[in-house]
Amino acid sequence: MSSELNKEEEVQQRPFHLGLTMQLLSYLKPHRGRVILAFATIVLAAVSSQAGPWLTQVAVDEHIVNGDWEGLKWMIVAFFVSVAVQYVAQYAQTMVTGMMGQHVMYDIRRDIFAHLQRLPLSYFDRTPLGRIMTRSTNDVDALNEFFSEGVVSVFMDLFTLFAILGFMAYIDLQLTLICCSVIPVIAMTTFYLQGLAMKAYRELRVRLARLNSYLQENITGMEVVQLFNRQLRNLRDFDDEHLPYRRAEDREIHFYAIFFPFTEFIGTFGMALVIWYGAGAVIESRVELGVLVAFLQYIRRFFRPIMDISDRYALLQSAMAASERIFELLATPLEPEGGPHRDTTSEARGGTIEFRDVSFKYDETAEDWILKNVSFKLEAGQSLALVGATGSGKTTIVSLICRFYDIQQGEILVDGLNVREWHVEELRQRISIVQQDVFLFSGNIGDNIRLGETAIGEAEVEQAARYVNAAPFVERLPEGYEHAVTEGGSTLSAGQRQLLSFARALAFDPEILVLDEATSSIDTETEQLIQDAIAKLMHDRTSIVIAHRLSTICSADQILVLHRGEVRERGRHEELLRQDGIYARLHRLNYSGSQS
């Protein structure tokens, strides 16, 4: 985990660059119409919002000073028209940009979710869930602010600044140059302080990911926390995780607290320069009074977009920090799809599995192999039992058949075809796994059996439930197959969840069935109910059974005894007992344990 955090910190230290910005802006391409409309409303709002001081200058110099009340009335009308145009344009710009931002956020969230579903399991093995959730929530929210406010506001401020400069230069070029003389000071201050603030923000994002990971881990393991009375210890650990986060946030606030008052001071200094020079010019009749009045209005407006742009610079930098991590996620290589889709409709029902000198380890850099030169062949319709101590490689064999991981040495064939040549979706359609820890999704009973497969109708769902003896308890529920299931199925017993997993496996009618410790968490009464269901499930199917209870695998056509990733013994139940090896010792231990 520490290596992942170090890698994340390295990512966060990358500087702002145009390429990343262009990659973000590429999400605007499907929404060109809204982008064009947004720019049009931005330009209209910027120009109309800055027409007021210029109209004031005209009103003072050409109408008020000359006593032209009729002309003044028309200037007042023009002023209200400009205000009305400004409000309408700002309303349209807010609506258009808001909708555009939400559509872009939908595209990004959809890309992330779609990408996550196609990542190899090895990615989830090494990446904490809290960090993945941070990518999908906090970082996306940062981009939401970037698209909904940041980009639009920057362009709004830029066009507003250009409009102000245009009106000011049109009225008096010399006063305009005086106003612009303070811009270099503001620019240097902005880049210096915002750079410091960005370092604090980047650390803030790293600390937030760590904090989320810590929270997710401890909330998930709350039963263990309470059982072993770790509340106070965990609270101290939480403080240790949260304190660096709070300090980084304090530093970011500190830099902003310095920046804005300093910018206000520079703006006030610029206004003093305009008053000093402009008042002297008016007294000397080099500048008309209306020009000074207009400039006093413009000077207050002149520094506001500069300050806003500076503030948006921090927002853009925040978006860079978030986008670096999101695009790193989206750049993670997907799970290989394998070969092309094959037309298997005319093929006979298969299920043959063969391992040829397979060696495998999860970590390429590790020295120890999880599996070492494993070879066996299981004909279609036969059953294979995998026996061995915890960590001997039983579940790994199942994962490799499903191609959740790729092997380093050897070859795995399903129906005579290397699993790398199968399209991964077609390969997994042939396999159903009943696991020890059954995961149920929020929804209802029926949805958890069919898992959204529209080809499985109500009749098939109910028939599968009856086959595995799940129907009696389902029909006793208030709403039957429409009964609501909470996330993880926490309102159902372990036995009920296991029965539903059997119904799920049967509903998909697989060619290959895997029972991975499927009866280990079930009470004796429930186990008796599903023994005949297991026999029905295994009939005419290639079956792989992983179990510690040797009584459930005695009838297997082939038994492999694994020890430290190697096949030590193989054969049928009676043959292995006669060998008086590892299997025989396990059998005696199981028998004596059941007797006691």
TAHU-V973984 format. One line per field, one symbol per residue. phi: phi as a letter, one per 30 degrees, with the letter a starting at -180 (. if undefined). psi: psi as a letter, one per 30 degrees, with the letter a starting at -180 (. if undefined). burial: I if it has 9 or more other C-alpha atoms within 8 Angstrom, else O. Layout:
phi: ???
psi: ???
burial: ???
This chain:
phi: .dddddddddddcdddbdedddddddddedceeddddddddddddddddcdedddddddddcbddcidddddeddddddddddddddddddddddddddddddddddddddddddedcdddddddccddeddddedcdddddddddddbedddddddddddddddddddddadddddddddcdedddddddddddddddddddeddddddddddddddddcdddeddchcddddddddddddddddddddddddddddddddddddddddddddddddddddddidbdddddddddddddddddddddddddeddddddddddeddddddddeddddidddcdcdcdddckdbbcbhdbabdceddddcdbbhdbabbdeidcbccbldeidjdddedddddhdbcdcbjabbbhiceddddddddddddbbbccdcdccddlbedddddhidddcddddddddddecideedddddecidcddcdeiiddcddddddddddddddddhddbcbcchdcdccdddddddcdddddddddibdbbccadddddbdcddbbcccbhicdcbakdeddddddhcddddddddddddddd
psi: eeeeeeeeeeefgklkleeeeeeeffffefheeeeeeeeeeeeeeeeefgfeeeeeeeeeefeeeggieeeeeeeeeeeeeeeeeeeeeeeeeeeeeeeeeeeeeeeeeeeeeeeefgklfeefefkkeeeeeeefdeeeeeeeeeeeedeeeeeeeeeeeeeeeeeeeeejeeeeeeefffeeeeeeeeeeeeeeeeeeeeeeeeeeeeeeeeeeeeeeheeeeeeghgeeeeeeeeeeefeeeeeeeeeeeeeeeeeeeeeeeeeeeeeeeeeeeeeeeeeggfkleeeeeeeeeeeefefeeeeeeeefeeeeeeeeeeeeeefeeffkklkkfallkkjgefklkbgkkkkjhkkkkejfflekkekjhkklkjlkflkkkkkllkgfgefeeeeeefhflklekakkkjhgkkfffkkeeeefffkkkjlejkkklkbleeefefhgjffjaeeeeeeeeeeggfeeeefflegbfgkkklkfhfflleeeeeeeeeeeeeefilfkkkjjhfgfgkleeeeeefefeeeeefkgkkkkkkkfjfffgegkfkkkjkjhgkjellaleeeeeffhbeeeeeeeeeeeeee.
burial: OOOIIOOIIOIIOOOOOOOIIOOOOOIIOOOOOIIOIIOOIIIIIIIIIIIIIIIIIIIIIIIIOOOIOOOIOOIOOIIOOIIOIIIOIIOIIOOIIIOIIIOIIOIIIOIIIOIOOOIIOOOIOOIIIIIIIIIIOIIIOIIIIIIIIIIIIIIIIIIIIOIIIOIIIOOIIOIIOIIOOIOOOIOOIIOOIIOIIIIIIIIIIIIIIIIIIIIIIIOOOOOOIIOOOIOOOOOOOIOOIIOIIOOIIOIIIOIIOOIIOOIOOIIOOIIOIIIOIIIOIIOOOOIIIIIIIIIIIIIIIIIOIIIIIIOIIIIIIIIIIIIIIIOOOIOOOOOOOIIOOOOOOOOOOOIIIIIIIIIIIOOOOOOOIIIIIIIOOIIIIIIIIIIIOOOIIIOOOIIIIIIIIOIOOIIIIIOOOIIOIIIIOIIIOIIIIIIIOIOIIIIIIIIIIIOOOOOIOOOIIIOIIIIIIIIOOIIOOOOIIOIOIIIIIOOOOOIIIIIIIIIIIIIIOIIIIIIIIIIIOIOOOIIOIIOIIIOOIIOOIIIIIIIOOIOOIOOIIIIIIIIIIIIOIIIIIOOIIOOIIOIIIOIOOIOOOOOO
